[in-house]
């Protein structure tokens, strides 16, 4: 989806650049020739770069706030409880005696357990 939006934006920028090239030959401002590219950069920053930076900050804060007992989902799709945290390595308990070590970056999100009353209500 994002790649098609980027391609459409590039085609629109080239169309603007072609239209802006003629007035530049007639003595128009040089900044008008670069205006489509400046606008394209601003749009890309607002719609692609800024939201990704916010998401990365939120994910990093979640990883720093991990504590023992949190139920987590890893990038491999494994669900388990955090058993131990050392610097960059997190031990996840997945079964009775099964413990797996992951890097902090492998933790996608913390899963929240719903209370039994909410589960029964649904």
DRENDREN-600319 format. One record per residue (C-alpha): residue number from 1; residue in one letter; z, y, x; chain. Coordinates in steps of 0.2 Angstrom, whole numbers. Layout:
residues N
<rec><seq>NUM</seq><type>A</type><w>Z</w><v>Y</v><u>X</u><mol>A</mol></rec>
...
END
This chain:
residues 122
<rec><seq>1</seq><type>X</type><w>0</w><v>0</v><u>0</u><mol>A</mol></rec>
<rec><seq>2</seq><type>X</type><w>5</w><v>12</v><u>14</u><mol>A</mol></rec>
<rec><seq>3</seq><type>X</type><w>-10</w><v>8</v><u>24</u><mol>A</mol></rec>
<rec><seq>4</seq><type>X</type><w>-22</w><v>12</v><u>10</u><mol>A</mol></rec>
<rec><seq>5</seq><type>X</type><w>-13</w><v>28</v><u>7</u><mol>A</mol></rec>
<rec><seq>6</seq><type>X</type><w>-15</w><v>32</v><u>26</u><mol>A</mol></rec>
<rec><seq>7</seq><type>X</type><w>-34</w><v>28</v><u>25</u><mol>A</mol></rec>
<rec><seq>8</seq><type>X</type><w>-37</w><v>39</v><u>10</u><mol>A</mol></rec>
<rec><seq>9</seq><type>X</type><w>-27</w><v>53</v><u>18</u><mol>A</mol></rec>
<rec><seq>10</seq><type>X</type><w>-38</w><v>51</v><u>34</u><mol>A</mol></rec>
<rec><seq>11</seq><type>X</type><w>-54</w><v>52</v><u>23</u><mol>A</mol></rec>
<rec><seq>12</seq><type>X</type><w>-48</w><v>67</v><u>14</u><mol>A</mol></rec>
<rec><seq>13</seq><type>X</type><w>-44</w><v>76</v><u>31</u><mol>A</mol></rec>
<rec><seq>14</seq><type>X</type><w>-61</w><v>72</v><u>38</u><mol>A</mol></rec>
<rec><seq>15</seq><type>X</type><w>-69</w><v>80</v><u>22</u><mol>A</mol></rec>
<rec><seq>16</seq><type>X</type><w>-58</w><v>95</v><u>24</u><mol>A</mol></rec>
<rec><seq>17</seq><type>X</type><w>-62</w><v>96</v><u>42</u><mol>A</mol></rec>
<rec><seq>18</seq><type>X</type><w>-81</w><v>96</v><u>38</u><mol>A</mol></rec>
<rec><seq>19</seq><type>X</type><w>-79</w><v>109</v><u>25</u><mol>A</mol></rec>
<rec><seq>20</seq><type>X</type><w>-68</w><v>120</v><u>37</u><mol>A</mol></rec>
<rec><seq>21</seq><type>X</type><w>-81</w><v>118</v><u>51</u><mol>A</mol></rec>
<rec><seq>22</seq><type>X</type><w>-94</w><v>129</v><u>43</u><mol>A</mol></rec>
<rec><seq>23</seq><type>X</type><w>-83</w><v>145</v><u>40</u><mol>A</mol></rec>
<rec><seq>24</seq><type>X</type><w>-77</w><v>143</v><u>58</u><mol>A</mol></rec>
<rec><seq>25</seq><type>X</type><w>-95</w><v>145</v><u>64</u><mol>A</mol></rec>
<rec><seq>26</seq><type>X</type><w>-96</w><v>161</v><u>54</u><mol>A</mol></rec>
<rec><seq>27</seq><type>X</type><w>-81</w><v>169</v><u>62</u><mol>A</mol></rec>
<rec><seq>28</seq><type>X</type><w>-67</w><v>161</v><u>52</u><mol>A</mol></rec>
<rec><seq>29</seq><type>X</type><w>-50</w><v>159</v><u>59</u><mol>A</mol></rec>
<rec><seq>30</seq><type>X</type><w>-48</w><v>144</v><u>72</u><mol>A</mol></rec>
<rec><seq>31</seq><type>X</type><w>-31</w><v>139</v><u>63</u><mol>A</mol></rec>
<rec><seq>32</seq><type>X</type><w>-41</w><v>136</v><u>47</u><mol>A</mol></rec>
<rec><seq>33</seq><type>X</type><w>-50</w><v>122</v><u>56</u><mol>A</mol></rec>
<rec><seq>34</seq><type>X</type><w>-34</w><v>114</v><u>61</u><mol>A</mol></rec>
<rec><seq>35</seq><type>X</type><w>-25</w><v>116</v><u>44</u><mol>A</mol></rec>
<rec><seq>36</seq><type>X</type><w>-30</w><v>99</v><u>37</u><mol>A</mol></rec>
<rec><seq>37</seq><type>X</type><w>-23</w><v>90</v><u>52</u><mol>A</mol></rec>
<rec><seq>38</seq><type>X</type><w>-7</w><v>100</v><u>51</u><mol>A</mol></rec>
<rec><seq>39</seq><type>X</type><w>-6</w><v>96</v><u>32</u><mol>A</mol></rec>
<rec><seq>40</seq><type>X</type><w>-9</w><v>78</v><u>36</u><mol>A</mol></rec>
<rec><seq>41</seq><type>X</type><w>5</w><v>77</v><u>49</u><mol>A</mol></rec>
<rec><seq>42</seq><type>X</type><w>17</w><v>86</v><u>37</u><mol>A</mol></rec>
<rec><seq>43</seq><type>X</type><w>13</w><v>73</v><u>23</u><mol>A</mol></rec>
<rec><seq>44</seq><type>X</type><w>14</w><v>58</v><u>34</u><mol>A</mol></rec>
<rec><seq>45</seq><type>X</type><w>31</w><v>65</v><u>41</u><mol>A</mol></rec>
<rec><seq>46</seq><type>X</type><w>38</w><v>68</v><u>23</u><mol>A</mol></rec>
<rec><seq>47</seq><type>X</type><w>32</w><v>51</v><u>16</u><mol>A</mol></rec>
<rec><seq>48</seq><type>X</type><w>32</w><v>39</v><u>30</u><mol>A</mol></rec>
<rec><seq>49</seq><type>X</type><w>43</w><v>44</v><u>45</u><mol>A</mol></rec>
<rec><seq>50</seq><type>X</type><w>58</w><v>53</v><u>36</u><mol>A</mol></rec>
<rec><seq>51</seq><type>X</type><w>62</w><v>39</v><u>24</u><mol>A</mol></rec>
<rec><seq>52</seq><type>X</type><w>61</w><v>26</v><u>37</u><mol>A</mol></rec>
<rec><seq>53</seq><type>X</type><w>73</w><v>36</v><u>48</u><mol>A</mol></rec>
<rec><seq>54</seq><type>X</type><w>85</w><v>37</v><u>33</u><mol>A</mol></rec>
<rec><seq>55</seq><type>X</type><w>84</w><v>18</v><u>30</u><mol>A</mol></rec>
<rec><seq>56</seq><type>X</type><w>87</w><v>14</v><u>49</u><mol>A</mol></rec>
<rec><seq>57</seq><type>X</type><w>103</w><v>25</v><u>49</u><mol>A</mol></rec>
<rec><seq>58</seq><type>X</type><w>109</w><v>17</v><u>33</u><mol>A</mol></rec>
<rec><seq>59</seq><type>X</type><w>106</w><v>0</v><u>41</u><mol>A</mol></rec>
<rec><seq>60</seq><type>X</type><w>115</w><v>4</v><u>57</u><mol>A</mol></rec>
<rec><seq>61</seq><type>X</type><w>130</w><v>11</v><u>48</u><mol>A</mol></rec>
<rec><seq>62</seq><type>X</type><w>131</w><v>-5</v><u>38</u><mol>A</mol></rec>
<rec><seq>63</seq><type>X</type><w>130</w><v>-16</v><u>54</u><mol>A</mol></rec>
<rec><seq>64</seq><type>X</type><w>144</w><v>-5</v><u>62</u><mol>A</mol></rec>
<rec><seq>65</seq><type>X</type><w>155</w><v>-8</v><u>47</u><mol>A</mol></rec>
<rec><seq>66</seq><type>X</type><w>154</w><v>-27</v><u>47</u><mol>A</mol></rec>
<rec><seq>67</seq><type>X</type><w>171</w><v>-36</v><u>47</u><mol>A</mol></rec>
<rec><seq>68</seq><type>X</type><w>177</w><v>-54</v><u>46</u><mol>A</mol></rec>
<rec><seq>69</seq><type>X</type><w>175</w><v>-62</v><u>29</u><mol>A</mol></rec>
<rec><seq>70</seq><type>X</type><w>160</w><v>-51</v><u>24</u><mol>A</mol></rec>
<rec><seq>71</seq><type>X</type><w>146</w><v>-62</v><u>15</u><mol>A</mol></rec>
<rec><seq>72</seq><type>X</type><w>129</w><v>-58</v><u>24</u><mol>A</mol></rec>
<rec><seq>73</seq><type>X</type><w>111</w><v>-61</v><u>23</u><mol>A</mol></rec>
<rec><seq>74</seq><type>X</type><w>102</w><v>-64</v><u>40</u><mol>A</mol></rec>
<rec><seq>75</seq><type>X</type><w>84</w><v>-60</v><u>44</u><mol>A</mol></rec>
<rec><seq>76</seq><type>X</type><w>81</w><v>-79</v><u>44</u><mol>A</mol></rec>
<rec><seq>77</seq><type>X</type><w>87</w><v>-80</v><u>26</u><mol>A</mol></rec>
<rec><seq>78</seq><type>X</type><w>104</w><v>-88</v><u>30</u><mol>A</mol></rec>
<rec><seq>79</seq><type>X</type><w>118</w><v>-83</v><u>19</u><mol>A</mol></rec>
<rec><seq>80</seq><type>X</type><w>136</w><v>-85</v><u>26</u><mol>A</mol></rec>
<rec><seq>81</seq><type>X</type><w>152</w><v>-77</v><u>30</u><mol>A</mol></rec>
<rec><seq>82</seq><type>X</type><w>156</w><v>-67</v><u>46</u><mol>A</mol></rec>
<rec><seq>83</seq><type>X</type><w>168</w><v>-78</v><u>56</u><mol>A</mol></rec>
<rec><seq>84</seq><type>X</type><w>169</w><v>-68</v><u>72</u><mol>A</mol></rec>
<rec><seq>85</seq><type>X</type><w>162</w><v>-52</v><u>79</u><mol>A</mol></rec>
<rec><seq>86</seq><type>X</type><w>160</w><v>-49</v><u>98</u><mol>A</mol></rec>
<rec><seq>87</seq><type>X</type><w>150</w><v>-34</v><u>105</u><mol>A</mol></rec>
<rec><seq>88</seq><type>X</type><w>132</w><v>-38</v><u>99</u><mol>A</mol></rec>
<rec><seq>89</seq><type>X</type><w>135</w><v>-56</v><u>93</u><mol>A</mol></rec>
<rec><seq>90</seq><type>X</type><w>141</w><v>-61</v><u>76</u><mol>A</mol></rec>
<rec><seq>91</seq><type>X</type><w>146</w><v>-78</v><u>71</u><mol>A</mol></rec>
<rec><seq>92</seq><type>X</type><w>142</w><v>-83</v><u>54</u><mol>A</mol></rec>
<rec><seq>93</seq><type>X</type><w>150</w><v>-98</v><u>45</u><mol>A</mol></rec>
<rec><seq>94</seq><type>X</type><w>137</w><v>-106</v><u>33</u><mol>A</mol></rec>
<rec><seq>95</seq><type>X</type><w>146</w><v>-122</v><u>29</u><mol>A</mol></rec>
<rec><seq>96</seq><type>X</type><w>162</w><v>-131</v><u>31</u><mol>A</mol></rec>
<rec><seq>97</seq><type>X</type><w>161</w><v>-133</v><u>50</u><mol>A</mol></rec>
<rec><seq>98</seq><type>X</type><w>144</w><v>-125</v><u>53</u><mol>A</mol></rec>
<rec><seq>99</seq><type>X</type><w>145</w><v>-108</v><u>63</u><mol>A</mol></rec>
<rec><seq>100</seq><type>X</type><w>129</w><v>-99</v><u>69</u><mol>A</mol></rec>
<rec><seq>101</seq><type>X</type><w>128</w><v>-85</v><u>82</u><mol>A</mol></rec>
<rec><seq>102</seq><type>X</type><w>117</w><v>-70</v><u>78</u><mol>A</mol></rec>
<rec><seq>103</seq><type>X</type><w>113</w><v>-53</v><u>85</u><mol>A</mol></rec>
<rec><seq>104</seq><type>X</type><w>119</w><v>-39</v><u>75</u><mol>A</mol></rec>
<rec><seq>105</seq><type>X</type><w>101</w><v>-34</v><u>72</u><mol>A</mol></rec>
<rec><seq>106</seq><type>X</type><w>98</w><v>-50</v><u>63</u><mol>A</mol></rec>
<rec><seq>107</seq><type>X</type><w>110</w><v>-45</v><u>49</u><mol>A</mol></rec>
<rec><seq>108</seq><type>X</type><w>99</w><v>-38</v><u>35</u><mol>A</mol></rec>
<rec><seq>109</seq><type>X</type><w>113</w><v>-34</v><u>22</u><mol>A</mol></rec>
<rec><seq>110</seq><type>X</type><w>130</w><v>-37</v><u>16</u><mol>A</mol></rec>
<rec><seq>111</seq><type>X</type><w>131</w><v>-47</v><u>0</u><mol>A</mol></rec>
<rec><seq>112</seq><type>X</type><w>144</w><v>-42</v><u>-13</u><mol>A</mol></rec>
<rec><seq>113</seq><type>X</type><w>153</w><v>-55</v><u>-22</u><mol>A</mol></rec>
<rec><seq>114</seq><type>X</type><w>154</w><v>-52</v><u>-41</u><mol>A</mol></rec>
<rec><seq>115</seq><type>X</type><w>171</w><v>-55</v><u>-48</u><mol>A</mol></rec>
<rec><seq>116</seq><type>X</type><w>172</w><v>-71</v><u>-59</u><mol>A</mol></rec>
<rec><seq>117</seq><type>X</type><w>174</w><v>-61</v><u>-75</u><mol>A</mol></rec>
<rec><seq>118</seq><type>X</type><w>157</w><v>-52</v><u>-72</u><mol>A</mol></rec>
<rec><seq>119</seq><type>X</type><w>149</w><v>-68</v><u>-69</u><mol>A</mol></rec>
<rec><seq>120</seq><type>X</type><w>156</w><v>-76</v><u>-85</u><mol>A</mol></rec>
<rec><seq>121</seq><type>X</type><w>151</w><v>-61</v><u>-95</u><mol>A</mol></rec>
<rec><seq>122</seq><type>X</type><w>133</w><v>-63</v><u>-91</u><mol>A</mol></rec>
END
